[in-house]
Each structure stands twice: as structure tokens, then as C-alpha cells.
């Protein structure tokens, strides 16, 4: 087992990893930017090292500074969290070359599944359904138009190395496709250093269903059930729940078996997520694999009783899973709301600033994962996530009622946050019935403002 781990991240996920390490009797090293000098993860870690300026490229994306901090602190493992360098194959390779264990999958798996075109091709060869579309990068408008006319509109243009909703555009005609192609290529180059994009069929009103994968280095792979991440805005998830209200035992078994097959095809180890789109007719299609711990991992923890960060660390240390697929049980229901420093009434514009008053909810069935506190200054340089509010119940309805109560108790003042939007969603009968699709938020906002695309 590791003696000391450096957490190459910030915010709530850094706090989450530190807590798991403390319970495992592992010393921790926090890295921080100049903007995060007074952050909670810095206070909680056993040691802390400043790695650069406030901007991410000066600090949390600065590989030489992070490796230097790891060597100075003499750590034997690095946990990347999510975001930043968590899916950077080059960073994983450098860690290994410095005899520091990267707590995640191999660089080869990261690189393979990070290329969405290569990943789709692998899934096709493995017998896993994929969405119809181009099987190689689309280089020009002629290629894009040819693919769109073969699979019929609407289509979506996606960055091959994309993620987080960047480099993606939905198109309903030739004119929009040509415009989107150039926009996505430029955005992909700026965001990922790779301008390759592809075109695939856009499924209307699907659900986003993902399966949590755990795989040890001996080749044992299981899934921990599904998460329904359908409530999202512009491909950014807002609410996640486990299990899904539309996945029954038979469908869970089928999708789960294919998720495990996908992970094995990629020679995957560690915690990961295989993501699918579920169509209205019950058909489902592979869309991508996230080679890291997910933001929404707590809902899986709450229904399985497992500590996924702990399991991730154990597997990176070479330990076995210690359980089989038949040992996995989903007990009750869990729902997570992402509370962001954003103003939903103003185009979800970021709202950094000082938190003067903070009160988080409590009571039965409530969990809050956060790094904020009264007096905390929310910096403008990073993701706007402030907290994850997770509630549980024996049924979905009970988990929703607990969430409604918890949202009423949650105060983060004077910042504008997504709490009012969550209250609105959880009072919507459509959501209660589970009759939702990935365009739910955009449709709701359009109805309120009268806007159309």
C-alpha cells in the first residue's frame, strides 16, 4: 500500500481523496495555485506545495511543477482526481517514468479511449453498438456532407479528443453543418490541441446512461450498476441518479455486460465509466469511456456501500477487487445535484466572489461533498462547481423529497448558484415521473424565455 500520495487537483475532489487516504492511513500532499492558498484541501493535507500562478496552465496543468512537488515530497503515488490532467496519457507516462504510481488506468488505455474515433472503432469490432456516423476524422465539408446525407439529419459534430461538451454542435441542415464543422475544428484545436472532428447521427430525446466499471490489474472487471445523467445543459451534467428509473433488471444486465466487455477490450484497469445513449425505443449505443473517477461517483457509493476512491487506490497498489459481479447489490436510490457558482437566469454566467454566509443541509439521507466555507473566495479561474448535494431514500420518490428539503436548507450567500434551478426541477411533475431526455434543461429554458435555436 502507498505511504504518501500527492493529489494533483483542487476543490471538492481533492478533499474527497484526502479523506479516503486518511481513513487508509496514507499521508497526503496537496498542491495548490496562488489563488488556492487558503483552500480547504490545503488545510486538510499533511503537506502542501504551491505549484504556480492562479491560471490552470500555470499550476494544475503544469506537469513539471507537479512532478517536482511529488519528488520533493517523496510520494509513491499521484491521484489525478477528475478534470485537469486526469485523462492525460503523457502525464501518466511521466509519473511511471519517475517511479511514481499514477492512480488510474494505463497511459495506453487513456490514449485509446481518449480518441473517440479509435474508441468507436474498437467498440464496433468488439460487437458493442455504436451510433451511425463517420469512422474516421472528417477533414472537409465534402466529407461531412457525404456522411450527413448517408445517415440523415439531424447530426452532431464532435471533437475526436473532446469532453465536457466542448467541440460539439447539433446540425439540422447542410448550412448549419458547414458552419459547425469549422467552429468545432477551431474549438477542438484550442481546447484539446487536436482539431480532428467526426460526424454522427444525433439521437433526439435520448437518455444518458453510464455504467461504473472497476477493474484490477489481474484482469478482473465488474460493473457497479448504472447512473442516469440525463439532466444536463449543453452536455454538462447537472443531476445524476442511481439507479435509472428506466433501466430494469434485464436491461441493466445487458448493458452492464457490454460495459464490462468494453473495458476488457481496452485492457482497462482502475475505476472508469462506460457511457451510453438510450433511445426512446430501448436501443442503446456506446458514446465514450471516461478513464477517471467521475464527478457523480457518490451516487454509486450510496447505493452499493462501496468507497470508490478507496477501491481505486487499492487497485493501483496492486490489490485485487475482492468481489465478483454477483456480489454487487444496489440498495435504495441516490440522487446528486451539482451546485455551481452560476446564474441560470443569466445564461449560466459564472459568479465568482466571496461567500459571506454558508449553511449546508444535514439530517437523514443527506451527504454534501464540498470544499467551500463561510469566508471562502471562489476564484474565477476554474470550474464553477461549489458542492455536490447527494440524497438517498428507499425509493426514488423518497430521495427526491429529501432533496427538496435539503435544497431548502442550503444557503451560499451572496453568490448566485444553481440551487434555484434545482428547486424548480425537483418540483416538476415531468421529472418526478422520470419522463426526461438530454434536452430537458434547454427545453425548459426555451419555454421560459421564448427562445428558439
C-alpha positions in Angstrom: 0.0 0.0 0.0 1.1 3.6 -0.6 2.8 5.5 2.2 2.2 9.0 0.7 0.0 10.3 -2.1 0.0 13.6 -3.9 -3.4 14.9 -5.1 -2.9 16.6 -8.4 -6.1 18.5 -8.2 -8.1 21.0 -6.2 -11.6 21.7 -4.8 -14.0 19.0 -3.6 -12.4 16.1 -5.3 -9.0 16.9 -3.6 -10.8 17.0 -0.3 -12.6 13.7 -1.1 -9.3 11.9 -1.9 -7.6 13.3 1.2 -10.4 11.9 3.4 -10.1 8.4 1.8 -6.3 8.5 2.3 -6.7 9.5 6.0 -9.0 6.5 6.6 -6.4 4.3 4.9 -3.6 5.7 7.0 -1.9 7.2 3.9 -0.2 10.6 4.2 -1.2 13.2 1.7 0.4 16.1 -0.2 -1.8 18.9 -1.6 -0.7 21.0 -4.5 -2.2 24.4 -4.9 -2.1 27.5 -7.0 -1.6 31.0 -5.7 -5.4 31.5 -5.9 -6.0 28.4 -3.7 -3.6 29.2 -0.9 -6.4 29.3 1.7 -8.4 26.4 0.3 -9.7 23.6 2.4 -7.7 20.8 0.7 -4.5 22.7 1.6 -5.6 22.8 5.2 -6.6 19.1 5.4 -3.5 17.6 3.7 -0.4 16.6 5.7 1.8 18.7 3.5 1.1 21.3 0.8 3.2 22.7 -2.0 2.5 25.8 -4.1 3.0 24.9 -7.8 2.4 28.1 -9.6 0.1 31.0 -10.6 -3.7 31.2 -10.4 -4.4 30.1 -14.0 -4.7 26.4 -14.6 -1.9 26.2 -17.1 0.4 27.8 -14.6 -0.4 25.3 -11.9 -2.9 22.3 -12.1 -1.9 21.7 -15.7 1.8 22.4 -15.1 3.3 18.9 -15.3 6.9 19.8 -14.4 5.8 21.7 -11.3 3.6 18.8 -10.2 6.3 16.2 -10.7 8.8 18.4 -8.9 6.5 18.7 -6.0 6.0 14.9 -6.0 9.7 14.3 -6.0 10.4 16.8 -3.3 7.7 15.4 -1.1 8.9 11.8 -1.9 5.5 10.4 -2.7 4.9 7.0 -4.2 1.5 7.7 -5.8 -0.3 10.6 -7.6 -4.1 10.7 -7.6 -5.3 13.0 -10.5 -8.9 13.3 -9.4 -11.1 14.4 -12.4 -10.5 17.2 -14.9 -7.1 18.8 -15.3 -4.6 16.0 -16.0 -6.7 13.1 -15.1 -7.1 11.9 -18.7 -3.7 13.0 -19.9 -1.8 10.0 -21.1 1.5 11.9 -21.3 1.2 12.8 -17.6 0.5 9.1 -16.7 3.7 8.1 -18.6 5.8 10.7 -16.9 4.6 9.5 -13.5 5.6 6.0 -14.3 9.0 7.1 -15.7 9.6 8.8 -12.3 8.7 5.6 -10.4 5.5 7.2 -9.1 2.3 5.2 -9.5 -0.4 7.0 -11.4 -3.6 6.1 -9.6 -5.7 5.4 -12.6 -5.6 3.4 -15.8 -2.5 2.9 -18.0 -1.4 5.6 -20.4 -2.2 3.2 -23.3 -5.9 2.9 -22.2 -6.2 6.6 -21.6 -4.8 7.4 -25.1 -7.0 4.8 -26.8 -10.3 5.8 -25.1 -9.5 9.4 -25.3 -9.6 9.2 -29.1 -13.3 8.9 -29.7 -12.8 7.7 -33.3 -10.5 4.9 -32.3 -12.7 4.1 -29.3 -15.8 3.8 -31.6 -13.9 1.6 -34.0 -12.7 -0.7 -31.1 -16.3 -1.0 -29.8 -17.6 -1.8 -33.3 -15.0 -4.6 -33.6 -16.0 -5.8 -30.1 -19.6 -6.1 -31.0 -20.9 -3.2 -29.0 -23.5 -1.0 -30.7 -22.3 2.5 -31.8 -24.1 5.4 -33.2 -24.0 5.6 -37.0 -21.6 8.1 -38.4 -18.1 8.7 -39.7 -15.5 6.1 -38.7 -12.5 8.5 -39.3 -11.9 12.2 -38.9 -13.9 14.4 -41.2 -11.3 16.6 -43.0 -13.5 18.9 -45.1 -17.1 19.9 -45.8 -17.5 17.4 -48.6 -16.7 14.5 -46.2 -19.1 16.0 -43.6 -21.9 16.5 -46.1 -21.5 13.0 -47.5 -21.8 11.4 -44.1 -24.8 13.6 -43.1 -26.7 12.6 -46.2 -25.9 9.0 -45.6 -27.2 8.9 -42.1 -29.8 11.7 -42.5 -30.2 14.8 -40.3 -30.1 15.8 -37.5 -26.4 15.0 -37.0 -23.9 16.1 -34.4 -20.3 17.2 -34.9 -17.9 16.1 -32.2 -14.3 16.7 -31.4 -12.3 13.4 -31.5 -10.4 14.3 -28.4 -13.3 16.2 -26.8 -15.0 16.2 -23.5 -17.2 18.4 -21.3 -19.4 19.4 -24.1 -16.7 21.4 -25.9 -16.3 21.0 -29.7 -19.8 19.7 -30.2 -22.6 21.1 -32.4 -26.0 19.8 -33.4 -26.9 20.4 -37.1 -30.2 20.1 -38.9 -29.2 21.1 -42.4 -26.2 21.5 -44.8 -25.6 25.2 -44.0 -25.5 24.6 -40.3 -23.2 21.6 -40.7 -20.6 23.5 -42.7 -20.6 26.3 -40.2 -20.4 23.8 -37.2 -17.6 21.9 -38.9 -15.3 25.0 -38.9 -16.3 26.1 -35.4 -15.8 22.7 -33.9 -12.4 22.2 -35.5 -11.2 25.5 -34.2 -12.7 24.9 -30.7 -11.2 21.4 -30.6 -7.8 22.7 -31.5 -8.0 25.4 -28.9 -9.3 23.1 -26.1 -7.5 19.8 -26.8 -4.7 20.6 -29.2 -6.3 18.3 -31.8 -8.6 19.6 -34.5 -10.0 16.3 -35.6 -13.8 16.0 -35.6 -16.3 13.4 -36.7 -20.0 13.4 -37.6 -22.6 11.0 -36.2 -26.3 10.7 -36.1 -28.0 12.9 -33.4 -30.4 10.9 -31.4 -33.4 13.0 -30.4 -34.7 12.9 -26.8 -32.3 10.1 -25.6 -31.3 9.3 -22.1 -27.7 9.4 -20.9 -26.9 6.2 -19.1 -23.4 5.3 -17.8 -22.0 2.3 -16.1 -19.4 2.4 -13.3 -16.5 0.0 -14.1 -14.0 -1.3 -11.6 -11.0 -3.4 -12.9 -8.0 -4.7 -11.1 -4.5 -5.5 -12.6 -5.2 -9.2 -12.6 -7.9 -8.7 -15.3 -11.0 -9.0 -13.0 -13.6 -6.5 -14.2 -17.1 -5.8 -12.8 -19.7 -3.0 -13.1 -21.5 -1.3 -10.2 -24.7 -0.6 -11.9 -25.8 2.4 -13.9 -26.1 6.2 -13.3 -28.7 8.2 -15.1 -27.1 11.5 -16.1 -29.8 12.7 -18.5 -30.4 16.1 -16.8 -27.7 18.3 -18.4 -27.2 21.6 -20.1 -25.2 21.7 -23.3 -23.7 18.3 -22.5 -22.7 19.4 -19.0 -24.3 17.2 -16.3 -26.4 18.8 -13.6 -28.3 16.0 -11.9 -27.3 12.3 -11.6 -29.1 9.4 -10.0 -28.6 5.7 -9.4 -30.3 3.5 -10.4 -32.0 4.8 -13.5 -35.8 5.0 -13.5 -36.0 3.5 -17.0 -33.5 0.6 -16.6 -34.9 -2.7 -15.4 -33.1 -5.8 -14.3 -32.9 -7.3 -17.8 -31.6 -4.1 -19.5 -29.1 -3.5 -16.6 -27.7 -7.0 -17.1 -27.4 -6.5 -20.9 -25.8 -3.0 -20.7 -23.6 -3.9 -17.8 -22.2 -7.0 -19.6 -21.4 -4.8 -22.6 -19.8 -2.2 -20.4 -17.5 -4.8 -18.9 -16.7 -6.1 -22.4 -15.8 -2.6 -23.5 -13.4 -2.2 -20.5 -11.8 -5.5 -21.2 -11.3 -4.7 -24.9 -9.4 -1.6 -23.8 -7.3 -3.6 -21.3 -8.7 -1.2 -18.7 -7.7 -1.1 -15.0 -8.9 1.2 -12.2 -12.2 3.0 -11.9 -13.8 4.1 -15.2 -17.2 4.8 -16.8 -18.7 3.4 -20.0 -21.3 5.8 -21.3 -24.3 5.1 -23.5 -27.2 6.9 -25.0 -30.5 5.1 -24.6 -33.0 5.7 -27.3 -36.8 6.0 -26.9 -37.2 2.6 -28.5 -34.9 0.9 -25.9 -31.9 0.7 -28.2 -28.6 1.9 -26.7 -25.3 3.0 -28.2 -21.8 3.4 -26.8 -20.6 7.1 -26.9 -17.4 7.2 -24.9 -15.4 5.9 -21.9 -14.2 8.2 -19.2 -10.9 7.0 -17.9 -11.1 8.5 -14.4 -13.3 8.8 -11.4 -16.4 10.7 -12.2 -17.9 13.8 -10.5 -21.0 11.8 -9.9 -19.3 8.8 -8.2 -21.1 9.4 -4.8 -24.5 8.2 -6.1 -22.9 4.8 -6.9 -21.2 4.8 -3.5 -24.5 5.4 -1.7 -26.4 2.5 -3.4 -23.5 0.0 -3.3 -22.0 0.8 0.0 -18.5 1.0 -1.6 -15.9 3.7 -1.3 -14.8 4.1 -4.9 -11.8 6.3 -4.1 -10.6 3.7 -1.7 -11.1 0.9 -4.2 -9.3 3.0 -6.8 -6.3 3.4 -4.5 -6.3 -0.3 -3.6 -6.3 -1.4 -7.2 -3.5 1.0 -8.1 -1.5 -0.6 -5.2 -1.9 -4.0 -6.9 -4.6 -5.4 -4.7 -7.5 -7.4 -6.2 -11.1 -6.4 -6.4 -12.1 -8.8 -3.8 -15.6 -9.2 -5.1 -17.4 -10.7 -8.1 -20.3 -9.4 -10.2 -22.8 -11.4 -8.3 -21.7 -9.7 -5.1 -22.8 -6.3 -6.3 -26.1 -5.1 -4.8 -28.0 -1.9 -5.5 -29.8 -0.8 -2.3 -32.2 2.1 -2.4 -31.9 5.3 -4.5 -29.4 8.1 -4.6 -29.6 11.5 -6.4 -26.9 14.1 -6.8 -27.2 17.8 -7.6 -24.2 19.8 -8.8 -24.3 23.2 -7.1 -22.4 25.6 -9.3 -21.5 29.3 -8.9 -23.5 30.2 -12.0 -26.6 32.3 -12.6 -29.1 30.2 -14.5 -31.2 33.3 -15.1 -28.3 35.0 -16.9 -27.2 32.3 -19.3 -25.4 30.4 -16.6 -22.7 33.1 -16.4 -20.0 32.3 -13.8 -20.4 34.0 -10.4 -17.1 34.0 -8.5 -16.7 36.0 -5.3 -16.6 35.8 -1.6 -19.0 33.6 0.3 -20.2 35.6 3.3 -22.7 33.1 4.7 -22.7 29.3 4.3 -25.0 26.7 5.7 -25.2 23.2 4.3 -28.1 20.8 4.8 -28.0 17.8 7.1 -30.2 15.1 8.6 -31.2 11.6 7.4 -30.2 10.7 3.9 -28.1 13.8 3.1 -24.5 14.0 2.1 -22.6 17.1 1.0 -19.2 16.9 -0.8 -17.6 20.4 -0.9 -14.6 22.5 -0.3 -16.3 25.8 0.5 -16.9 27.6 3.8 -18.0 31.0 5.1 -15.3 33.5 4.1 -14.1 31.4 1.1 -13.3 33.3 -2.0 -14.5 31.5 -5.1 -11.8 32.1 -7.8 -12.7 32.9 -11.4 -10.0 30.6 -12.9 -11.5 27.2 -12.6 -14.7 25.1 -12.9 -17.7 26.6 -11.1 -18.6 23.6 -9.0 -19.1 24.5 -5.4 -20.6 21.4 -3.9 -22.3 18.1 -4.6 -25.5 17.6 -2.7 -26.4 13.9 -2.5 -29.6 12.5 -1.0 -30.8 8.9 -0.5 -34.0 7.0 0.1 -35.5 3.6 -0.2 -37.3 4.8 -3.3 -36.8 7.4 -5.9 -39.7 9.4 -4.6 -38.2 9.4 -1.1 -34.8 10.5 -2.4 -36.5 13.4 -4.3 -38.4 14.5 -1.2 -35.2 14.5 0.9 -33.5 16.5 -1.9 -36.3 19.1 -1.9 -35.9 19.5 1.9 -32.1 19.7 1.6 -32.2 22.3 -1.2 -34.4 24.5 1.0 -31.7 24.3 3.8 -28.8 25.1 1.6 -27.5 28.7 1.8 -24.5 30.0 -0.1 -24.7 33.8 0.1 -24.5 36.2 -1.6 -23.4 34.2 -4.7 -25.8 33.2 -7.3 -25.9 29.5 -7.7 -27.8 26.7 -9.4 -29.8 25.9 -6.3 -33.0 27.8 -7.5 -32.8 25.8 -10.8 -32.6 22.5 -8.9 -35.6 23.5 -6.8 -37.5 24.2 -10.0 -36.6 20.8 -11.5 -37.5 18.8 -8.4 -40.9 20.4 -8.3 -41.6 19.5 -11.9 -44.1 16.6 -12.3 -42.3 15.6 -15.5 -39.1 15.0 -13.6 -41.0 13.1 -10.8 -42.3 10.8 -13.5 -38.9 10.3 -14.9 -40.1 11.4 -18.3 -36.9 13.3 -19.3 -34.4 13.5 -22.1 -31.0 15.1 -22.5 -32.6 18.3 -23.9 -34.8 18.7 -20.8 -33.0 21.8 -19.4 -32.7 23.6 -22.8 -36.4 23.0 -23.5 -37.4 24.3 -20.1 -35.3 27.4 -20.6 -36.7 28.0 -24.0 -40.2 27.8 -22.7 -39.4 30.4 -20.1 -37.7 32.8 -22.4 -39.5 32.1 -25.6 -36.1 31.4 -27.3 -35.6 29.0 -30.2 -32.4 27.6 -31.5 
